[in-house]
Structure formats: structure tokens, C-alpha cells
Amino acid sequence: MKYEHRILTLGLVAGLAGSGLSLFLLWQCDYSTQTRLTFAGLILFIWLATALTLRNKVAFPLRTLSNLIGALREGDYSLRIRGARLDDALGEVIWEVNALTASLREQRLRAMEAMALLRKILGEIDVAMFGFDSHGRLQLVNDSGKRLLGRADEDLLGCRAQDLGLAGCLEGETPRVLDVAFPGGAGRWELRRGSYRDKGVPHELVFLSDLTRTLHEEERRAWKRLIRTVRHEVNNSLTPIQSVADSLRVLIDRRPLPGDWQEDLKTGLELIAERAEALDRFTGAYSRLMHLPQPSLAQVEVARLLRRVADLETRMEVTILAGRETQIQGDRDQLEQLLINVVSNAVEASLQSRPGGDGQVLI
């Protein structure tokens, strides 16, 4: 039996004794049949109406609470129930449900603000981030990751790591450095991994940080430090030379010359020669550091050298145009390093100008 029917039955049973007694007394009185029937119908109507009213009074607040809870389940926190009061049982229930609605609404606002802040942070950081489920399918990517892969959000979500060229990022130890070419850029990347749970299911987070810019910045700072050091050392040697030269010029211009001017001139020239020799040794040491060693000449097969250099490049296929077999006299190691740098610069320029990877490098 439904709850409403039980309430109606309870109301009818509660009014049965009073209604029955009223009908009994009515029939005991000396009234006409028409009067008895009229009052009997009125008694029965009041009895039934009271039971129905009791059922509605009990069921209506429960239906209202059910509708509000259903709205909460669907995420609608704007509804409220009137009649909240703390001096009766039903009013307390309504008050607590309204308080729960307000609390859930506040929590959702805080969650939305936190999510908006998280999206803002993920969009601004210069680190590509990818989230994969247990099947290796992409479920989360930030703006840097989309730029790196050169594809829109709707084209990436649900794709397998193998199809995106990120399968290697889900394996091996981390952190580590990778030399990888992506449609949105190539260079050296630092790989880090983490984990998180979404709806109770474990997921894998992959972070790729571009180290190329950092390395270039470090190289630039190293050159600046080197230049400051060289300038400081050169100035330390030139300052006494300039001071002694000025003193000797003043000495020579004096008339008459002092008696020991020749000894002072000799001492000054010796000091200038000593500082010049020290400066020459210093610059010579830096020159040996910055310049290549003397080449070790030998016969080098050009075609074989080019093929070896092309095989070392993994970011893009390097095509060697056919030509006649040629041998030259040169240092094989230095020539190979030179060609590696040239090919690497060409590949980087091609990947930057054509992020889709449809560029071509020819030798």
C-alpha cells in the first residue's frame, strides 16, 4: 500500500468512531427521514474531507522535499522551501534542507572558482601537460600541449598515445631529458610524470618542459660572464701600462731631464713589457680554449661522411642528393662536427617554419 493510502486509511480509521457515533445519535433523534439523510451526508462528507486533507497535508511537504532533493541531484541549487522554522519537526526538516542547499551552492561556487583558476594556471604555464587514462588515451591537455601537437582540443581528446607520438613518454624512468621533434616544435625536453584519479580511476600525467630556451639563455649568460672576465683581466693589465706610459711621457717632457731619467725609463719600459707579456699569455690561453685544435689531415670519403651525418638526425629525414664519389683531404672529426651543426640548424629552421613536419632537408 502506498504511503498516501496509508495516511488516508489512518485518517478514516481515526474519524470512524466519531462519525459512527454521530450517525447513531442522529438516528436516535426524532427527525424526519429527509433531515436525517441530509445530516448523515454532511457527517460522511466532513469525515472523508478531513481524511483527504490530512493525507494532502502530510504528502505535500514530502513531495516538495522530494522535488528539491531531485533538483539538488541535478545540480540546481536555486530552489528553496517556505515554512522553515525551528519550533516544529517539519519546519526543522525544511530548515535543514534549505541550509544544505545553501551549503552545496557555496561549495559548487568555490569548486568552479578553483577550477577556473586551475585552467588559467594550466593555460599560462609554459609546460606541455597531458593526462592519459589506463588505456593510454588522452583525457586532458593544456594550451601548451595543444600548441606542441599542433591540433585542436576536440581532435586530441580520446586519441592514443602512440598516435600522438607520446608513447615513449609513458615508459622509462623520470625525470629525464629527451631530444624529440613534435609538429609544434623540436628540441630538448625534460620529461616528468605524475598520477591522479578521476572518478576513482587512476590516470597518468605527462609534463614536457622545453629546455632549448633555457639552454640558450644559460649559454648567453655564460658568454656574458666570460666576456666580463676577459674585460676585467685585460683592464687590469692595461691600467698599469697606461699609468706607466703617462708617467714616462711626463718624464721625457721635463726640461732639464733628471739625472736618473734613463734608469726610470728603463724600469717603466720593463714594467710595460712585463704586463704586455702577461696579457699575451692570458689572451693566448683563452685563444687556445676557444679555437679548434690543429686538424689531423687524412683522406675522407664525402658520401660516406654525409650518410653518417644524415643517419644521426632523428627528428626529420635528411635526403642526400646523388653525386659522384669524392674524396677530400681533411680532419674527419672536425668535418663531421661541422656537418652535424649545419644539418641540425637546417632541421630546426624547417620545423619552426613548417610545424606540420612537411619540410625537407637536402644535402
Number of C-alpha atoms within 10 A of each C-alpha: 5 7 11 16 12 12 19 21 15 15 20 19 14 13 17 15 11 13 19 14 10 16 18 12 10 16 14 10 9 9 11 10 10 9 12 17 15 11 15 19 13 12 17 17 12 14 19 18 14 16 21 19 13 17 20 16 12 16 15 12 17 14 12 15 18 12 13 21 18 12 15 17 10 9 12 14 20 12 13 17 14 11 13 19 14 13 8 9 11 16 17 15 16 22 19 15 18 21 14 15 21 16 13 16 17 13 12 14 12 12 12 12 12 12 12 12 12 12 13 13 12 18 17 12 13 15 20 22 23 23 21 24 20 10 9 18 21 22 17 18 20 22 19 21 24 18 17 20 20 17 14 12 14 8 10 21 16 14 15 18 19 12 10 14 14 18 12 10 20 17 9 8 10 13 12 11 15 16 13 14 22 19 19 20 23 23 16 19 19 17 19 18 18 11 12 13 10 8 5 7 9 12 20 20 20 19 18 23 19 19 16 15 12 12 12 11 12 12 12 12 12 12 12 12 12 13 12 12 12 15 12 12 14 17 13 13 19 16 12 14 20 12 13 18 17 11 15 19 12 10 17 14 10 11 7 8 11 11 8 8 14 13 10 15 18 12 14 18 16 12 16 20 13 14 18 16 13 14 18 12 12 15 15 12 11 12 11 10 10 9 8 9 9 8 12 11 11 12 11 16 15 16 17 13 15 18 14 13 19 22 10 13 14 13 17 19 15 21 13 13 8 8 7 7 9 10 13 12 11 15 15 19 12 15 15 15 12 13 16 18 12 11 20 20 12 16 24 17 16 20 24 16 14 15 20 16 19 11 15 14 16 11 11
